[in-house]
């Protein structure tokens, strides 16, 4: 009996110490880290009490609303979900850049047409990010969905979507958000 208790005690101690030093693996980023960027934007918008004037249009019917305390993580979620730093996508995008009059624009373009995220463009002025544009397209035998998302840091965003489901008419949805300080 003593031997069994000693074995349990030693096993528990070994298990405790072996787990204590395990750190979660850090994710390698191959491209601009959208997920972290939008988490930081959400924190800054919340910390500085930004309001949101949001308008949603569906097939030319528009509704507008002012949000005093928006859930910024939820508002920016469509952007952060477009993170392309998946290990399986390591070499899936061509990277190109242009510079003109102090503005540097970097473009990621999907090499594989089966990827939903087709293009991501970033523009910087004096090392400060000024614009992000994301294009997504899903096309299969049931539906066709094209989305363009634009983000102007701490100023505004827009999400424009065109959806066509088989045997229905095309639907357009536009979301515009104005970030108010």
C-alpha positions as CSV (number, residue, x, y, z in Angstrom):
1,X,0.0,0.0,0.0
2,X,2.8,2.4,0.9
3,X,4.5,1.7,-2.4
4,X,1.3,2.5,-4.3
5,X,0.9,5.8,-2.5
6,X,4.5,6.7,-3.1
7,X,4.1,5.9,-6.8
8,X,1.0,8.1,-7.0
9,X,2.8,10.9,-5.2
10,X,5.8,10.7,-7.5
11,X,3.6,10.5,-10.6
12,X,1.7,13.5,-9.6
13,X,4.8,15.5,-8.9
14,X,6.3,14.6,-12.2
15,X,3.1,15.5,-14.0
16,X,3.0,18.8,-12.2
17,X,6.5,19.8,-13.1
18,X,6.3,18.5,-16.6
19,X,3.2,20.7,-17.3
20,X,4.5,23.7,-15.5
21,X,7.2,24.5,-18.0
22,X,5.1,23.9,-21.1
23,X,4.4,27.2,-22.8
24,X,1.9,27.5,-25.6
25,X,3.6,27.4,-29.0
26,X,4.0,30.8,-30.6
27,X,2.4,31.1,-34.0
28,X,4.8,32.0,-36.8
29,X,3.7,34.9,-38.9
30,X,4.5,34.8,-42.6
31,X,2.4,37.8,-43.6
32,X,1.0,40.9,-41.8
33,X,-0.7,39.8,-38.6
34,X,-4.3,40.9,-39.2
35,X,-5.6,39.1,-36.1
36,X,-3.3,40.8,-33.7
37,X,-3.7,44.2,-35.4
38,X,-7.4,44.2,-35.1
39,X,-7.3,42.9,-31.5
40,X,-5.1,46.0,-30.7
41,X,-7.5,48.3,-32.7
42,X,-10.5,46.9,-30.7
43,X,-8.6,47.5,-27.4
44,X,-7.7,51.1,-28.4
45,X,-11.2,51.9,-29.6
46,X,-12.7,50.6,-26.4
47,X,-10.1,52.3,-24.2
48,X,-10.7,55.7,-25.9
49,X,-14.5,55.3,-25.8
50,X,-15.1,55.6,-29.5
51,X,-18.7,55.6,-30.7
52,X,-19.9,54.0,-33.9
53,X,-22.3,55.4,-36.4
54,X,-23.3,52.4,-38.5
55,X,-25.5,52.1,-41.5
56,X,-26.6,48.8,-43.0
57,X,-28.1,48.6,-46.5
58,X,-29.7,45.6,-48.0
59,X,-30.9,45.8,-51.6
60,X,-31.3,49.6,-51.3
61,X,-33.1,49.7,-47.9
62,X,-30.9,51.4,-45.4
63,X,-31.0,51.6,-41.6
64,X,-28.7,53.8,-39.5
65,X,-27.9,53.6,-35.8
66,X,-25.5,55.2,-33.3
67,X,-23.8,52.9,-30.8
68,X,-22.5,54.6,-27.7
69,X,-20.5,51.5,-26.5
70,X,-20.0,49.1,-29.4
71,X,-18.4,45.7,-29.0
72,X,-15.3,46.5,-31.0
73,X,-14.0,42.9,-31.1
74,X,-17.3,41.9,-32.7
75,X,-17.4,44.9,-35.1
76,X,-13.9,44.2,-36.3
77,X,-14.3,40.4,-36.3
78,X,-14.9,40.1,-40.1
79,X,-11.5,41.7,-40.6
80,X,-9.5,39.8,-38.0
81,X,-11.0,36.5,-39.4
82,X,-9.1,37.2,-42.6
83,X,-5.8,36.4,-41.1
84,X,-3.7,34.5,-43.6
85,X,-1.0,33.3,-41.3
86,X,-2.1,29.7,-41.3
87,X,0.8,27.2,-41.6
88,X,-0.8,25.6,-44.6
89,X,-0.9,29.0,-46.4
90,X,2.8,29.8,-45.8
91,X,3.6,30.1,-49.5
92,X,0.1,30.8,-50.8
93,X,0.3,34.5,-51.6
94,X,2.4,36.6,-53.9
95,X,3.7,39.7,-52.3
96,X,4.2,43.0,-54.2
97,X,4.8,46.5,-53.1
98,X,4.7,50.0,-54.6
99,X,5.8,53.3,-53.3
100,X,4.7,56.7,-54.5
101,X,5.0,60.1,-52.8
102,X,5.8,58.7,-49.4
103,X,3.0,56.1,-49.5
104,X,4.0,52.4,-49.4
105,X,1.4,49.9,-50.5
106,X,1.9,46.2,-50.0
107,X,-0.3,43.6,-51.7
108,X,-0.9,40.0,-51.0
109,X,-2.5,38.1,-53.9
110,X,-3.6,34.5,-53.6
111,X,-1.7,32.1,-55.8
112,X,-4.4,29.4,-55.6
113,X,-7.9,30.3,-56.9
114,X,-9.5,28.0,-54.4
115,X,-8.5,30.3,-51.4
116,X,-11.4,32.4,-50.2
117,X,-9.2,35.4,-49.5
118,X,-8.1,36.7,-52.9
119,X,-6.3,40.0,-52.1
120,X,-5.2,42.0,-49.1
121,X,-3.7,45.5,-49.6
122,X,-2.1,47.7,-47.0
123,X,-1.0,51.3,-47.4
124,X,1.4,53.0,-45.0
125,X,2.4,56.7,-44.8
126,X,5.5,57.5,-42.7
127,X,5.4,54.0,-41.2
128,X,1.8,54.4,-40.1
129,X,-0.9,52.1,-41.5
130,X,-3.5,54.2,-43.2
131,X,-5.6,51.7,-45.2
132,X,-6.5,48.0,-45.4
133,X,-8.5,46.4,-48.2
134,X,-9.5,42.7,-48.2
135,X,-11.2,40.9,-51.1
136,X,-12.9,37.5,-50.5
137,X,-14.7,35.4,-53.1
138,X,-16.4,32.1,-52.6
139,X,-17.9,30.4,-55.7
140,X,-19.3,26.9,-55.7
141,X,-22.2,25.1,-57.3
142,X,-24.7,26.5,-54.7
143,X,-23.7,30.1,-54.4
144,X,-21.4,32.9,-55.3
145,X,-20.3,35.4,-52.7
146,X,-18.0,38.4,-53.2
147,X,-17.0,40.7,-50.3
148,X,-14.8,43.8,-50.3
149,X,-13.8,45.1,-46.9
150,X,-12.0,48.5,-46.3
151,X,-10.6,49.7,-43.0
152,X,-9.2,53.2,-42.3
153,X,-7.6,52.9,-38.8
154,X,-9.5,54.7,-36.1
155,X,-11.7,56.5,-38.7
156,X,-14.1,54.2,-40.7
157,X,-14.7,50.8,-42.2
158,X,-16.9,49.4,-44.9
159,X,-18.0,45.9,-45.9
160,X,-19.7,45.4,-49.3
161,X,-21.1,42.0,-50.2
162,X,-22.8,40.6,-53.3
163,X,-24.4,37.2,-52.9
164,X,-26.1,35.0,-55.4
165,X,-27.7,31.8,-54.3
166,X,-28.9,29.4,-56.9
167,X,-32.5,30.1,-58.0
168,X,-32.7,33.4,-56.2
169,X,-31.9,37.0,-57.2
170,X,-28.6,38.6,-56.3
171,X,-28.5,40.3,-52.9
172,X,-26.3,43.3,-52.0
173,X,-25.4,44.2,-48.5
174,X,-23.4,47.2,-47.5
175,X,-22.2,48.0,-44.0
176,X,-20.5,51.4,-43.3
177,X,-19.1,52.3,-40.0
178,X,-17.9,55.7,-38.9
179,X,-15.7,55.7,-35.8
180,X,-16.5,58.8,-33.7
181,X,-14.2,60.0,-30.9
